[in-house]
Structure formats: structure tokens, C-alpha cells
Amino acid sequence: MMFSPAVQLLDTPSPLAWRLFFVAGKLLLPAVEGAALAPVPVLDFEPAASSRHYLGRLDGLDCWAITLLDVPDGWQPMALRAAMMQMPAALLSLAVRAAQIVEWDRTHRYCGACATPTEHKPGERARVCPSCGQLAYPRLSPAMMALVWREGELLLARSPGFTPGIYSALAGFVEPGETLEECVVREVEEEVGLQVSDLRYYGSQSWPFPHSFMLAFTARWVGGEIVPQAGEIEHAAWFPLDGLPGIPPRFSIAGHLIRDTVAAMQGKAG
């Protein structure tokens, strides 16, 4: 499925449209068991919306993110993370985009400089202050992810908020004035007390909790013993490639990073 992003509808609306409804930060899904999100005729009934955001077109069909005050009949709210686990890739990306735009719009209704109510700026994904001119674009918070490895083993850790039994790669936010590579080295040492080198970029993923942008790396262990950071890391350990604990599902970049690294390391060993 091909997605073409846009800020506003530029021509005739498509006869069907994707509409992603949100109430209090939760995505609405059809209440009928087994039913999935699907494009609907544009003339179908639509509940009164508190905000509407045009996203672009998915395979030629218009896409909208719409916030509602109440859940209409026939729909049920679901936490975004749970909803993402049951979506195909194209809809998952659309839901991620929609959720972040809805959250940005909710949290930038007032100017951060002078507290004046902001307005949507025509032709841009931005809110502008009519008093001082301050612009607010959708926020992205870059965060690195580092999968540390050594011969035959991966370093995996879990934070206190993780699902029981699930381990993942290390992660942390980039600080002002810091490069991604510096962030990887710093976060690994802070979180588990290890030194790394040979950083290799793997890939990226927009992560809407609430507005992270994950950039994933692998890094080779060169020294140090594991010392979990108090309050941040509940447990960390080296795991053999054929004896990993529970890891994140594939809808997250962590799930892809770990599985692909295992396959690559096992291929070299073979």
C-alpha cells in the first residue's frame, strides 16, 4: 500500500476514506468482534469532531485523524499499543502518524511563549500564535536504541515498566548538543556500565508514545561488567543467541533489530 502524505486536501475527495477516530488518546475500533478498520463512504454519518486533520492518501484514498469527545455507538476504544499489534504494516504507520498529530494538536493549543490560544497555520502542519507569531510544529524526540553484542551473545535488559518476562535492547533520549553516536556510548555506559565500539546503524521507527523517533544501532562490547542503573534498569544480562528471553513483537523496531541481528550472527557462525 502506497501512502502520500499531505497537509490539506488539494483536489476532489476520494469516494471512500480512511478515518481514524480517537477519544481521550485511544483509537476507536469497530465493536463487532473480528471486524477491522476499513475505508468508508465519505457521505456516511460522522460524529461531531473536536478536531480533524488531513493526513494524505493511502492507495488513492483520503486519510483523516479525527478526535471525538465521546465514543459513538458501534465503536470501542483501545489503547494504541494494543491496537498496533493487530494492524497490517500500512495501517500501523497511518495510525502512528495520526496519533502523533492528534497529540501534538492537543498539547499546543496555547502559545508556549505568551500563553495566547494558537491557530492552525494554513498550508502547514503547524500552529501559530496570533499574538507573538511563535510557531509550533509536531514534536519529535530522537532516541537511540542500542543492541550490544559480543561473540555468541546479546546484552538484553528490562525496565520496571516492561511487560513481565520481556527483555529488549537499551534505549535513551538524545541530549542537546549530542550526536547519535555519542548518545549510544553514553546511554550504554549509564544504563549498564559497559563500553562499546563499532556502532552500526540499523534503522528507524516513529514511535507514538507520545512522540519518540527511534534510531536503532548495534554496538560491539569492548569492556566493563554489567551494573544496572538504579531506577532505570530492573535486570540486564548476556543471553546466548539460542537462549533469548521474551523479546518485543515485530511491530516494534526492537523486535526486528533483535531478530535480524540474531539471524546475521548465526549466519556468520555457520
N, C-alpha and C positions, 0 to 999 in steps of 0.2 A: 504494500500500500504506500502511495506517494503522498507526502504532506508538503504543502506550500504555505509557509507562514505569511500572515498579513495582519495589519492593524485595523483596517476597515474594509468593508465590502466595497469593491470597486466596480462591479457590474451587476447584472441581473442575478438575484438569489437563485441558488440551485433548488430544484423542486423538493428534494429531500435534504435534511440537515442533521448533523450530529449535535446534540445538546447535552452538555454535561452540567447537571444541576448539583449545587452544593447548599447545604443547610448547616450552619454552625461548624463549618470546616469539614463536614463529612460529605462524601459523594453519594448521590442517590442512585440506587439501582432498582430495576423492576422488582416488585414484591412477589411476583409469580415465581414459584420455585423452578429453577432451571432456565429461566429467561435471562437473556443477556442484553446489554446495551445495543441499540440498533438505530440507524438513521430514521427519522420520522418525517412525514409531510410537513412542510412549513406552515400550512394552514391549520394544523392540529391545535387543539387547546393548549395554551401555555399559562401556567400560574403567574400571577403578578410577581415581577422580579425586582429585587432591590438593586441589582447591578447586572449588566450584560457586557460581555467582552467578546469581540470577534477575534478568532484565533487564526483563521486561514481556511484552506481547503484540504480535505483528505480524499484522495481519489476523485477530485472534482466536486465534492460535497462540502458545503459551508459547515464550519465548526464554531460552536459558541460555548463559552463558560458563563453560567448563569447562577447567581446567588438568590435564594429564596428565604423568606422569613419562616415559613412552615413547610412541613412535609406534606405534599398533596396525596390524595388517595391513589393507591396503586404503586406507590414507591416506598422504599425503605432506605434509611441512611446507613452507611457502612464506613468505618474508618478507612482512610485512603490506603494505608499499608495492606490491609486485608483485601481491599478491592483490587489492588495492583497484582496480587498473587494469582488472580483468576482471569486476567486480561491478556489478549494477544498483544504482541510487541507494539504494533502501530497504535492501538488504543491506549496502551500503557503510556507511551510517550505523549499522547494527546492529553491524558489525564494529569500527567506530571506538569505539563505546560499550563493547563487550566488551573490546577490547584495553586501554583505559584503566583499566577496573575491575580487570582481571586484574593489570595493572602496579601499580596503587595497592595492591591487596591484598598483592602480593609484597613491596613496599618499605615496608610499615607493619606488619610482624609484631611489631615491638618498639617500645615507647614511646620517643619522641624526647626525653622529659624525664627518665625514670628507667630506661630500658632493660628494663623488665618486659615479658614477652610480652603482646601485646594480644589482645583477644577481639572477635568481631563483636557489635555492639550490635543487639539485636532491634528490628525495625521501622524501622531507619535504615540508610542506606548509610554506615556509619561503623565504625571500630574504636576500642575504648575500653580504656584501661589499668585493670586491676582494682586497681592499687596507688594511683595518684595521680589517676585519673579523667580524664586527658588524652584528648581526642577527636581522631581523625584522619579527616577526610572526604577523598573523592577530590580530588586536587590538580589545579588548572587554572592554567596560567601564561599570562596575557594577553600577546599580542604584536601589534604593529601591522604592517600591510603598506601600503606607500605606492607608488602608481604616479604618478610625476611626469611632467607633460606640459607642452609648450609648442606653439605653433601648428604643426600638421602633424607633430609628433614625440613619441615617448615615450622616457623615460630607462629603460633596462633594464641590469641588471648580473648578474654571476655570481660566486658564491663558489667557493673552491677545491674544495669537495666536490660541486659540481653535476655532473650528467651532462654529458659533453663536448658542446659546442655549444649547450647550453640556457642561456637568459637569463631573468630574472624581475624582478618588482618588488622594491624594497627591503623589508627586514623586520628587526624587532628587538624585544626584550622590553621591556615597560613596567617602569620602576623605581619603588620605593616613593615615595609622595607625588607621583607624576606623573600628569597627565591623559593621555588617549589623544592629544589634540591636541598637547600638549607633547612627547610621545614621538615623534610623527611628525616634528615640526620638528627635534628633537634628532637622531634617527637619520639623517634625510636629510643633515643637515649633517655629522655624524660620518662617515658612510659614503662620501659623495661630494662634500662641500664645497659643497652648493647650499643656497639659501634658497628656501622655498616659502610659499605662502599659499592661500587659497580651498580649504580642505580640504572634501571631500565624502565622507560615509560611503557605502560600497558594500554591505557585507555581512559575514557572519562564517562561520567554519567551525571545528568541533572537529577538531584535528589531532593524532593519537595518536603523536607522535614526540618525547618519550613522552607529554606531557600539555599540549600547547600549545592555546591558544584564539586563533585568528587573527581580527583585526578589520581589514578592508580599507578603504582610503581612496584617493581620487585627490587630487592636490595640484598646483597650478599653480606652475611655476618662476618666480621673480621675480629671481633673481640668482645670481652665482657661476659658477665654471668647475669642471668635473669633476676632482676629486682623489680617487682611490680610497683607501680606508682600508687601510693595510698590514696584511696578515694576515687581513683580513675580505672585501675585495672584490678579486677577481682581475682583473676588467675591467668597465668601465662606459662607456656611450656613448649618444648620442642616435641613435634609429633612425626613419626615415620610416615612416608608417603602412603603406605598401605595400612595405616592405622590412625587415620584422622578422626577427630570427634565430629559431632554435628556441625555443619557449616551453613552459611546463608544460602537461600534458594537462588536459582539462576536469574530471577528478575532483578536482582541487585548486582552491581558491578563486582562486589566482593565475592559473590558466588561464582561468577565467571573467572575472575582473577585466580582464585584458589584452584579451581578445577583445571583451567588451562595450564597453570604452572606445574601442577602435578603431572599432567599428560606430557608436557615438554621435558620435565626432569626424568620421567620414566622412559621416554623415548631415547634420551641421550644415554641413559644407563643400559638400555637394551642394545 
